Amino acid sequence: MKPENEKIAACGLYCGECRKFQSGKCPGCLKNEKASWCKIRQCCMDKGFSTCAECSMDVKECRTYSNFIGKVFSVLFNSDRPACISYIRQNGMEAFAEEMTRRGCQTMKRK
């Protein structure tokens, strides 16, 4: 699959490697109008950001980002979303999309 910046979710997950996205069952974070429940997505939209990487706040300190749902997701999927945001901040969205495509995964794994 071709890496693309618009396949990066507001929280730093890479939709481009998601099975639901690939099968057409989900339009991805940015285009998913049904994702109104996602406070992270709404916060980014309100601020005009594509992802939390554009915000000056540390995502580990952000109550919107570090919420209960995010913590459950982290445990269930062994996901380190803050590491994804950090990677985007350091290397850019294009490099992140390329890295996730190369790895064939949606997220950086927790250590």
N, CA, C and O of each residue as an XYZ file, in Angstrom:
444
protein
N       0.836     -1.172      0.000
C       0.000      0.000      0.000
C       0.892      1.251      0.000
O       1.932      1.265      0.658
N       0.510      2.252     -0.700
C       1.255      3.503     -0.833
C       1.070      4.374      0.413
O      -0.061      4.606      0.840
N       2.189      4.863      1.007
C       2.039      5.730      2.175
C       1.443      7.081      1.796
O       1.821      7.675      0.786
N       0.513      7.557      2.609
C      -0.115      8.850      2.347
C      -0.389      9.557      3.665
O      -0.878      8.952      4.619
N      -0.066     10.851      3.705
C      -0.243     11.652      4.914
C      -1.683     11.693      5.395
O      -1.923     11.678      6.603
N      -2.649     11.742      4.483
C      -4.044     11.861      4.905
C      -4.580     10.579      5.545
O      -5.722     10.539      6.001
N      -3.767      9.555      5.576
C      -4.157      8.309      6.236
C      -3.682      8.273      7.685
O      -3.810      7.248      8.354
N      -3.134      9.388      8.176
C      -2.690      9.475      9.563
C      -3.831     10.043     10.399
O      -4.349     11.122     10.111
N      -4.214      9.309     11.430
C      -5.285      9.742     12.315
C      -4.799     10.875     13.217
O      -3.596     11.050     13.413
N      -5.727     11.626     13.753
C      -5.399     12.749     14.638
C      -4.518     12.316     15.809
O      -3.643     13.070     16.236
N      -4.740     11.123     16.323
C      -4.004     10.622     17.482
C      -2.654     10.023     17.121
O      -1.880      9.669     18.010
N      -2.359      9.905     15.838
C      -1.078      9.362     15.420
C      -1.123      7.930     14.912
O      -0.091      7.386     14.518
N      -2.280      7.317     14.914
C      -2.382      5.983     14.319
C      -2.326      6.122     12.808
O      -2.701      7.159     12.262
N      -1.858      5.081     12.129
C      -1.778      5.115     10.670
C      -2.885      4.252     10.076
O      -2.774      3.027     10.031
N      -3.950      4.899      9.621
C      -5.115      4.210      9.062
C      -4.759      3.381      7.818
O      -5.428      2.395      7.510
N      -3.719      3.786      7.123
C      -3.329      3.103      5.889
C      -3.008      1.629      6.053
O      -3.033      0.877      5.079
N      -2.704      1.205      7.282
C      -2.398     -0.204      7.540
C      -3.497     -0.905      8.334
O      -3.292     -2.012      8.833
N      -4.641     -0.278      8.452
C      -5.776     -0.849      9.173
C      -6.598     -1.731      8.227
O      -6.892     -1.337      7.098
N      -6.960     -2.915      8.692
C      -7.737     -3.838      7.852
C      -9.095     -3.264      7.461
O      -9.528     -3.424      6.320
N      -9.771     -2.598      8.398
C     -11.077     -2.018      8.085
C     -10.951     -0.926      7.032
O     -11.789     -0.815      6.137
N      -9.903     -0.125      7.146
C      -9.670      0.926      6.160
C      -9.363      0.301      4.797
O      -9.916      0.715      3.778
N      -8.493     -0.682      4.787
C      -8.089     -1.321      3.534
C      -9.240     -2.034      2.843
O      -9.274     -2.116      1.616
N     -10.190     -2.553      3.631
C     -11.333     -3.260      3.042
C     -12.478     -2.312      2.683
O     -13.501     -2.746      2.153
N     -12.307     -1.024      2.970
C     -13.343     -0.054      2.635
C     -14.449      0.063      3.670
O     -15.444      0.746      3.426
N     -14.300     -0.592      4.832
C     -15.318     -0.537      5.880
C     -15.195      0.707      6.750
O     -16.105      1.026      7.515
N     -14.071      1.410      6.636
C     -13.866      2.644      7.398
C     -13.167      3.645      6.487
O     -12.222      3.286      5.785
N     -13.624      4.900      6.489
C     -13.002      5.905      5.629
C     -11.719      6.503      6.210
O     -11.073      7.329      5.564
N     -11.351      6.091      7.421
C     -10.188      6.672      8.086
C     -10.607      7.810      8.982
O     -11.727      8.311      8.879
N      -9.725      8.215      9.850
C     -10.041      9.228     10.855
C     -10.519     10.539     10.248
O     -11.561     11.059     10.646
N      -9.794     11.063      9.319
C     -10.095     12.393      8.808
C     -11.448     12.498      8.115
O     -12.100     13.540      8.178
N     -11.870     11.433      7.460
C     -13.120     11.463      6.691
C     -14.273     10.748      7.387
O     -15.366     10.658      6.828
N     -14.050     10.243      8.590
C     -15.059      9.455      9.278
C     -16.004     10.353     10.074
O     -15.717     10.706     11.218
N     -17.116     10.714      9.473
C     -18.106     11.575     10.129
C     -18.748     10.886     11.332
O     -19.268     11.559     12.222
N     -18.718      9.559     11.369
C     -19.293      8.820     12.494
C     -18.384      8.856     13.721
O     -18.796      8.444     14.805
N     -17.169      9.338     13.567
C     -16.206      9.364     14.675
C     -16.367     10.606     15.543
O     -15.394     11.113     16.102
N     -17.595     11.090     15.651
C     -17.849     12.278     16.465
C     -17.575     12.013     17.945
O     -17.405     12.953     18.720
N     -17.531     10.745     18.339
C     -17.231     10.357     19.714
C     -15.765     10.603     20.066
O     -15.420     10.685     21.244
N     -14.900     10.722     19.056
C     -13.461     10.847     19.308
C     -13.103     12.286     19.685
O     -13.123     13.187     18.846
N     -12.783     12.477     20.943
C     -12.446     13.812     21.464
C     -11.125     14.322     20.879
O     -10.958     15.527     20.695
N     -10.194     13.423     20.589
C      -8.904     13.821     20.015
C      -9.117     14.384     18.618
O      -8.588     15.443     18.280
N      -9.882     13.681     17.818
C     -10.184     14.135     16.458
C     -10.876     15.492     16.490
O     -10.531     16.389     15.721
N     -11.856     15.638     17.386
C     -12.596     16.890     17.485
C     -11.693     18.038     17.924
O     -11.808     19.149     17.406
N     -10.805     17.782     18.863
C      -9.874     18.808     19.331
C      -8.981     19.279     18.180
O      -8.792     20.480     17.990
N      -8.442     18.342     17.425
C      -7.594     18.695     16.278
C      -8.383     19.495     15.245
O      -7.891     20.489     14.711
N      -9.593     19.060     14.974
C     -10.424     19.776     14.000
C     -10.707     21.203     14.483
O     -10.643     22.153     13.702
N     -11.020     21.344     15.773
C     -11.316     22.665     16.338
C     -10.118     23.607     16.221
O     -10.281     24.811     16.019
N      -8.920     23.051     16.349
C      -7.691     23.855     16.305
C      -7.109     23.976     14.899
O      -6.134     24.699     14.691
N      -7.698     23.274     13.938
C      -7.197     23.317     12.569
C      -5.953     22.470     12.349
O      -5.185     22.716     11.419
N      -5.753     21.466     13.212
C      -4.595     20.577     13.116
C      -4.970     19.289     12.379
O      -6.120     18.851     12.413
N      -3.987     18.696     11.717
C      -4.185     17.362     11.138
C      -3.993     16.300     12.213
O      -4.739     15.323     12.277
N      -2.983     16.505     13.056
C      -2.689     15.564     14.142
C      -2.274     16.333     15.393
O      -2.043     17.541     15.349
N      -2.186     15.622     16.489
C      -1.730     16.215     17.749
C      -0.269     16.643     17.684
O       0.185     17.403     18.540
N       0.459     16.181     16.706
C       1.866     16.563     16.560
C       2.012     18.059     16.305
O       3.078     18.625     16.545
N       0.962     18.702     15.826
C       0.999     20.137     15.543
C       0.757     20.988     16.789
O       0.981     22.198     16.769
N       0.309     20.369     17.854
C       0.006     21.077     19.094
C       1.280     21.220     19.933
O       2.151     20.350     19.908
N       1.376     22.311     20.663
C       2.564     22.542     21.492
C       2.528     21.749     22.798
O       3.556     21.602     23.460
N       1.369     21.243     23.168
C       1.248     20.505     24.424
C       1.824     19.092     24.295
O       1.693     18.455     23.250
N       2.454     18.615     25.353
C       2.947     17.237     25.418
C       1.730     16.315     25.519
O       0.917     16.463     26.431
N       1.601     15.374     24.596
C       0.413     14.505     24.583
C       0.276     13.686     25.866
O      -0.834     13.313     26.246
N       1.388     13.407     26.530
C       1.320     12.650     27.786
C       0.691     13.479     28.901
O       0.191     12.924     29.879
N       0.713     14.798     28.761
C       0.126     15.700     29.750
C      -1.291     16.137     29.362
O      -2.011     16.703     30.184
N      -1.684     15.881     28.137
C      -2.977     16.327     27.620
C      -4.092     15.383     28.086
O      -4.036     14.178     27.841
N      -5.093     15.937     28.753
C      -6.216     15.121     29.237
C      -7.080     14.597     28.097
O      -7.669     13.522     28.207
N      -7.157     15.340     27.019
C      -7.940     14.892     25.867
C      -7.259     13.695     25.216
O      -7.923     12.721     24.858
N      -5.944     13.761     25.061
C      -5.195     12.693     24.404
C      -5.049     11.461     25.306
O      -5.269     10.330     24.874
N      -4.682     11.700     26.535
C      -4.434     10.598     27.477
C      -5.703     10.263     28.251
O      -5.732     10.330     29.480
N      -6.740      9.906     27.522
C      -8.024      9.592     28.144
C      -8.183      8.085     28.358
O      -7.324      7.299     27.957
N      -9.271      7.697     28.982
C      -9.523      6.296     29.311
C      -9.531      5.403     28.059
O      -8.910      4.340     28.047
N     -10.227      5.835     27.025
C     -10.323      5.035     25.797
C      -8.926      4.818     25.198
O      -8.597      3.716     24.759
N      -8.117      5.871     25.186
C      -6.755      5.758     24.669
C      -5.916      4.780     25.460
O      -5.123      4.031     24.891
N      -6.089      4.783     26.769
C      -5.327      3.864     27.623
C      -5.752      2.415     27.395
O      -4.913      1.515     27.364
N      -7.053      2.195     27.237
C      -7.544      0.842     26.943
C      -7.009      0.379     25.583
O      -6.536     -0.749     25.448
N      -7.086      1.248     24.591
C      -6.572      0.932     23.256
C      -5.099      0.565     23.325
O      -4.650     -0.382     22.679
N      -4.351      1.328     24.120
C      -2.919      1.101     24.268
C      -2.630     -0.307     24.783
O      -1.735     -0.988     24.283
N      -3.389     -0.733     25.778
C      -3.189     -2.059     26.350
C      -3.634     -3.154     25.378
O      -2.907     -4.121     25.152
N      -4.821     -2.999     24.810
C      -5.356     -4.029     23.906
C      -4.490     -4.260     22.669
O      -4.320     -5.394     22.221
N      -3.945     -3.168     22.124
C      -3.207     -3.275     20.873
C      -1.710     -3.053     21.025
O      -0.993     -2.900     20.037
N      -1.236     -3.036     22.288
C       0.190     -2.836     22.556
C       0.703     -1.596     21.818
O       1.786     -1.608     21.234
N      -0.086     -0.541     21.856
C       0.168      0.660     21.081
C       0.820      1.760     21.913
O       0.445      1.989     23.063
N       1.789      2.428     21.323
C       2.428      3.588     21.950
C       2.138      4.808     21.070
O       2.997      5.268     20.318
N       0.905      5.321     21.182
C       0.523      6.469     20.367
C       1.381      7.702     20.629
O       1.686      8.429     19.683
N       1.790      7.973     21.885
C       2.685      9.114     22.086
C       3.990      8.991     21.290
O       4.540      9.997     20.841
N       4.480      7.769     21.115
C       5.688      7.564     20.303
C       5.409      7.900     18.839
O       6.289      8.395     18.134
N       4.199      7.635     18.389
C       3.817      7.984     17.015
C       3.833      9.506     16.843
O       4.368     10.019     15.859
N       3.247     10.218     17.802
C       3.218     11.682     17.739
C       4.643     12.230     17.788
O       4.979     13.162     17.058
N       5.471     11.653     18.643
C       6.864     12.089     18.740
C       7.604     11.868     17.420
O       8.378     12.723     16.988
N       7.366     10.724     16.782
C       7.996     10.426     15.495
C       7.573     11.455     14.439
O       8.398     11.938     13.664
N       6.285     11.778     14.424
C       5.782     12.766     13.463
C       6.427     14.127     13.723
O       6.826     14.813     12.781
N       6.530     14.519     14.988
C       7.144     15.808     15.321
C       8.613     15.858     14.881
O       9.081     16.883     14.385
N       9.315     14.777     15.061
C      10.746     14.741     14.753
C      11.041     14.564     13.270
O      12.015     15.116     12.757
N      10.205     13.795     12.582
C      10.524     13.397     11.212
C       9.526     13.861     10.155
O       9.826     13.812      8.963
N       8.356     14.305     10.571
C       7.332     14.739      9.639
C       6.322     13.647      9.322
O       6.561     12.461      9.552
N       5.196     14.079      8.790
C       4.097     13.153      8.490
C       4.449     12.186      7.366
O       4.119     11.003      7.432
N       5.112     12.687      6.349
C       5.470     11.820      5.221
C       6.388     10.690      5.661
O       6.190      9.539      5.274
N       7.393     11.017      6.470
C       8.317      9.990      6.959
C       7.586      8.982      7.841
O       7.875      7.786      7.792
N       6.628      9.466      8.657
C       5.853      8.566      9.508
C       5.011      7.615      8.657
O       4.983      6.411      8.911
N       4.331      8.155      7.655
C       3.508      7.319      6.768
C       4.375      6.269      6.077
O       3.983      5.108      5.958
N       5.539      6.680      5.630
C       6.458      5.732      4.984
C       6.918      4.652      5.959
O       6.972      3.475      5.605
N       7.251      5.055      7.189
C       7.714      4.102      8.203
C       6.626      3.094      8.570
O       6.897      1.898      8.671
N       5.413      3.569      8.766
C       4.326      2.656      9.125
C       3.998      1.715      7.964
O       3.679      0.546      8.181
N       4.075      2.222      6.741
C       3.846      1.378      5.573
C       4.951      0.323      5.476
O       4.684     -0.844      5.187
N       6.180      0.745      5.719
C       7.315     -0.194      5.684
C       7.143     -1.283      6.741
O       7.387     -2.460      6.477
N       6.727     -0.885      7.925
C       6.524     -1.835      9.029
C       5.252     -2.659      8.857
O       5.127     -3.744      9.424
N       4.307     -2.138      8.070
C       3.025     -2.832      7.887
C       2.163     -2.800      9.127
O       1.465     -3.768      9.429
N       2.208     -1.681      9.854
C       1.413     -1.592     11.080
C       0.814     -0.199     11.265
O       1.232      0.768     10.628
N      -0.161     -0.127     12.142
C      -0.872      1.119     12.402
C      -0.206      1.991     13.445
O      -0.453      3.196     13.490
N       0.630      1.411     14.281
C       1.151      2.117     15.444
C       2.540      1.622     15.828
O       2.955      0.523     15.461
N       3.222      2.439     16.554
C       4.473      2.014     17.173
C       4.070      1.129     18.356
O       3.059      1.386     19.010
N       4.827      0.134     18.615
C       4.518     -0.789     19.719
C       5.128     -0.293     21.033
O       6.204      0.304     21.050
N       4.414     -0.556     22.128
C       4.937     -0.221     23.456
C       6.134     -1.106     23.753
O       6.210     -2.257     23.322
N       7.053     -0.539     24.492
C       8.257     -1.326     24.876
C       8.132     -1.863     26.252
O       9.039     -2.541     26.735
